[in-house]
Amino acid sequence: MNIYDKRRMSEILQGNDYQGRGIVIGTTPDGLKAAIAYFIMGRSENSRNRIFKEKGDDVIIYPFDESKVGDPSLIIYAPVRTVGNKLIVTNGDQTDTIRDYVNEGRSFKAALETRFFEPDGPNWTPRISGMLTFGTNVETKGDFTYEMSILKSVDAIGSDCVRYTWSYPSTHGLGHFIHTYEMNGDPLPTFQGEPRRVAIPDDPEELLEEIWNTLNEDNKISIYVRYTDLLTGEYESFLINKNC
């Protein structure tokens, strides 16, 4: 396989029953829209007891049945927030750390230097994050760049954190996909390597359905997809909650 090849999300997801949480960021083939997707999966009753809700330009995770909530600290958060010309998407409360740093004029990378993987040994779930920066002046209007990151344990005992960050230009039809776990397991094996190169379709509902229909039926919980028009800033968004 050529290193510059890109694969459909369905190809990457099929046959793997547990990727955990996943982020996709990229550009439509016509170059006119920025695409994001975020999905969550779960194996425990506590993890599966969740739904996505839009709140203004943000997305918040809420418990589906509040009477069944166990420890909410790692499962209830805002995975998507809009801050000025930035769109942030993450798998944890580091969304708000990035938002706060952006509001202070500081960087995505600097924000994540203050955070660690999740304290859920022996899995030590990685924190995965992405941020889109949309052009605002005459030269950059209609374009965007994006960054992605993973924070993960340096060893099996969670003794320290390693941090990786990637920066990407907008490229027609190309996206990148990062997720928390390579596959199911006990403990869960952490994602390895760089974000996967993926094909981004023109239609947001096509991306939504391709991911949702390929995720493991027992473990999938929720998915959110947003396509932003690079010239107008307007967006289309779609979500599916298994609990509804």
C-alpha positions as CSV (number, residue, x, y, z in Angstrom):
1,M,0.0,0.0,0.0
2,N,1.4,3.4,-1.0
3,I,2.0,5.7,2.0
4,Y,-0.1,8.4,0.2
5,D,-3.1,6.1,-0.3
6,K,-6.3,7.0,1.5
7,R,-8.9,4.5,2.6
8,R,-12.7,4.6,3.2
9,M,-13.7,4.7,6.9
10,S,-15.6,1.5,6.4
11,E,-12.5,-0.3,5.3
12,I,-10.6,0.8,8.4
13,L,-13.4,0.1,10.9
14,Q,-14.7,-3.2,9.6
15,G,-13.8,-6.4,11.5
16,N,-12.7,-4.4,14.6
17,D,-15.2,-4.5,17.3
18,Y,-13.7,-1.8,19.5
19,Q,-11.9,1.3,18.5
20,G,-13.1,3.2,21.6
21,R,-13.5,6.9,20.6
22,G,-12.6,8.3,17.3
23,I,-12.0,11.7,15.6
24,V,-12.0,12.4,11.8
25,I,-11.0,15.7,10.3
26,G,-10.6,16.6,6.6
27,T,-11.8,18.3,3.5
28,T,-14.5,17.5,1.0
29,P,-13.3,16.5,-2.6
30,D,-14.5,19.9,-4.0
31,G,-12.4,21.7,-1.3
32,L,-15.4,23.8,-0.2
33,K,-16.2,22.3,3.2
34,A,-14.3,21.2,6.3
35,A,-15.5,17.9,7.8
36,I,-15.4,16.5,11.3
37,A,-16.8,13.3,12.8
38,Y,-16.6,12.1,16.4
39,F,-17.9,8.8,17.7
40,I,-17.9,7.0,21.1
41,M,-18.1,3.4,21.9
42,G,-18.4,1.6,25.3
43,R,-18.2,-1.8,26.9
44,S,-19.6,-1.1,30.4
45,E,-23.1,0.0,31.4
46,N,-21.7,3.3,32.7
47,S,-20.0,4.0,29.3
48,R,-23.1,3.0,27.3
49,N,-25.4,5.2,29.3
50,R,-24.7,8.3,27.2
51,I,-26.2,10.5,24.5
52,F,-25.0,13.5,22.4
53,K,-26.9,16.7,22.4
54,E,-26.2,19.9,20.5
55,K,-26.2,23.1,22.6
56,G,-25.7,26.1,20.4
57,D,-22.5,25.5,18.3
58,D,-21.2,23.0,20.8
59,V,-21.9,19.3,21.5
60,I,-22.4,18.0,25.1
61,I,-22.5,14.4,26.3
62,Y,-25.3,13.7,28.8
63,P,-26.3,10.6,30.7
64,F,-29.2,8.8,29.0
65,D,-30.5,7.5,32.3
66,E,-29.3,9.7,35.2
67,S,-30.3,7.1,37.7
68,K,-27.6,4.7,36.3
69,V,-24.7,7.2,36.3
70,G,-21.6,5.8,38.0
71,D,-18.4,7.8,37.9
72,P,-19.1,10.7,35.5
73,S,-15.6,12.1,35.5
74,L,-14.3,10.5,32.3
75,I,-17.5,10.0,30.4
76,I,-19.4,13.3,30.6
77,Y,-17.8,16.2,28.8
78,A,-18.1,18.5,25.8
79,P,-16.5,16.8,22.8
80,V,-17.1,19.7,20.4
81,R,-16.7,23.4,21.1
82,T,-16.5,26.5,18.8
83,V,-14.2,29.4,19.8
84,G,-13.9,32.2,17.4
85,N,-12.4,30.8,14.2
86,K,-11.5,27.5,15.9
87,L,-13.4,24.3,16.1
88,I,-12.2,21.9,18.8
89,V,-13.1,18.2,19.0
90,T,-11.7,15.8,21.7
91,N,-12.5,12.7,23.7
92,G,-12.5,14.4,27.1
93,D,-12.5,17.5,29.2
94,Q,-9.3,18.7,27.5
95,T,-11.8,20.4,25.1
96,D,-12.2,23.0,27.7
97,T,-8.5,23.3,28.4
98,I,-7.9,24.0,24.7
99,R,-10.8,26.5,24.6
100,D,-9.3,28.4,27.6
101,Y,-5.8,28.5,26.0
102,V,-7.3,29.7,22.7
103,N,-9.2,32.4,24.5
104,E,-5.9,33.5,26.1
105,G,-4.2,33.6,22.6
106,R,-2.2,30.5,23.3
107,S,-1.7,27.4,21.2
108,F,-3.4,24.0,20.9
109,K,0.0,22.3,21.7
110,A,0.6,24.4,24.7
111,A,-2.8,23.5,26.1
112,L,-2.1,19.8,25.8
113,E,1.3,20.1,27.4
114,T,-0.7,20.5,30.6
115,R,-2.7,17.3,30.2
116,F,-2.1,13.6,30.6
117,F,-3.8,10.4,29.4
118,E,-6.8,9.3,31.4
119,P,-6.2,7.9,34.9
120,D,-8.0,4.6,34.2
121,G,-5.3,2.0,34.6
122,P,-4.6,-0.6,33.4
123,N,-6.0,0.9,30.1
124,W,-4.5,4.4,30.5
125,T,-6.9,5.6,27.8
126,P,-5.2,8.1,25.5
127,R,-6.6,11.6,25.2
128,I,-7.2,12.4,21.5
129,S,-7.8,15.9,20.3
130,G,-8.2,18.0,17.1
131,M,-8.6,21.6,16.3
132,L,-9.5,23.3,13.0
133,T,-8.4,26.9,12.4
134,F,-10.4,28.7,9.7
135,G,-9.0,31.5,7.6
136,T,-10.3,35.0,8.5
137,N,-8.4,37.4,6.2
138,V,-8.5,38.1,2.5
139,E,-5.6,35.7,1.8
140,T,-6.8,32.8,3.9
141,K,-10.6,33.1,3.7
142,G,-12.1,29.9,2.3
143,D,-9.3,27.7,3.7
144,F,-8.4,26.1,6.9
145,T,-5.7,24.1,8.7
146,Y,-6.0,21.5,11.4
147,E,-4.0,19.9,14.2
148,M,-4.4,16.5,15.8
149,S,-2.9,15.1,19.0
150,I,-2.7,12.0,21.2
151,L,-1.5,11.9,24.8
152,K,-0.7,8.3,25.9
153,S,1.2,6.4,28.6
154,V,4.9,5.8,28.0
155,D,4.6,2.3,29.6
156,A,2.2,-0.3,30.9
157,I,2.1,1.2,34.4
158,G,1.2,4.8,33.5
159,S,4.5,6.2,34.9
160,D,4.6,9.2,32.5
161,C,3.0,10.7,29.4
162,V,4.2,11.0,25.8
163,R,2.6,13.7,23.6
164,Y,2.3,13.7,19.8
165,T,1.0,16.5,17.7
166,W,0.4,16.6,13.9
167,S,-0.4,19.7,11.7
168,Y,-2.2,19.4,8.4
169,P,-3.1,21.6,5.5
170,S,-6.6,21.4,3.9
171,T,-6.3,18.9,1.0
172,H,-9.2,18.1,-1.3
173,G,-10.8,14.8,-0.4
174,L,-8.4,13.9,2.3
175,G,-8.9,13.4,6.0
176,H,-7.2,11.9,9.0
177,F,-8.6,9.5,11.6
178,I,-7.3,8.9,15.1
179,H,-8.9,6.6,17.7
180,T,-8.1,5.6,21.3
181,Y,-7.6,1.8,21.0
182,E,-6.1,-0.5,18.3
183,M,-8.7,-3.2,19.1
184,N,-10.6,-4.9,21.9
185,G,-8.5,-6.4,24.7
186,D,-7.8,-6.5,28.4
187,P,-6.1,-4.2,29.0
188,L,-7.1,-2.3,25.9
189,P,-4.1,-1.8,23.5
190,T,-3.4,1.9,22.8
191,F,-3.6,3.4,19.3
192,Q,-0.3,3.2,17.5
193,G,1.4,5.3,14.8
194,E,0.1,8.4,12.9
195,P,-3.5,9.3,12.2
196,R,-4.9,7.2,9.3
197,R,-5.3,8.8,5.9
198,V,-9.0,8.6,4.9
199,A,-11.3,9.6,2.1
200,I,-13.8,12.3,2.9
201,P,-17.1,12.2,0.9
202,D,-19.0,15.3,-0.3
203,D,-22.1,14.4,1.6
204,P,-22.0,14.6,5.5
205,E,-24.8,12.0,5.8
206,E,-22.7,9.6,3.7
207,L,-19.8,9.9,6.2
208,L,-22.2,9.6,9.1
209,E,-23.8,6.4,7.8
210,E,-20.6,4.9,6.6
211,I,-19.0,5.2,10.1
212,W,-22.2,4.3,12.1
213,N,-23.1,1.3,10.0
214,T,-19.6,-0.2,10.2
215,L,-19.1,0.3,14.0
216,N,-19.7,-2.8,16.1
217,E,-23.4,-3.0,16.9
218,D,-23.0,-3.9,20.5
219,N,-20.4,-1.3,21.4
220,K,-21.3,1.8,19.4
221,I,-23.1,4.6,21.4
222,S,-23.2,7.9,19.5
223,I,-21.8,9.8,16.5
224,Y,-21.7,13.4,15.4
225,V,-20.8,14.8,12.0
226,R,-20.4,18.5,11.0
227,Y,-19.5,20.0,7.6
228,T,-18.6,23.7,7.6
229,D,-18.8,25.8,4.4
230,L,-15.4,27.5,4.2
231,L,-16.7,30.6,2.5
232,T,-19.8,31.3,4.6
233,G,-18.9,29.6,7.9
234,E,-22.3,28.0,7.9
235,Y,-22.5,24.3,8.8
236,E,-24.6,21.2,8.5
237,S,-24.6,18.8,11.4
238,F,-26.0,15.3,12.0
239,L,-26.0,13.0,15.0
240,I,-27.2,9.5,16.0
241,N,-27.6,8.2,19.5
242,K,-28.2,4.5,20.0
243,N,-30.1,5.5,23.1
244,C,-33.0,7.6,21.9
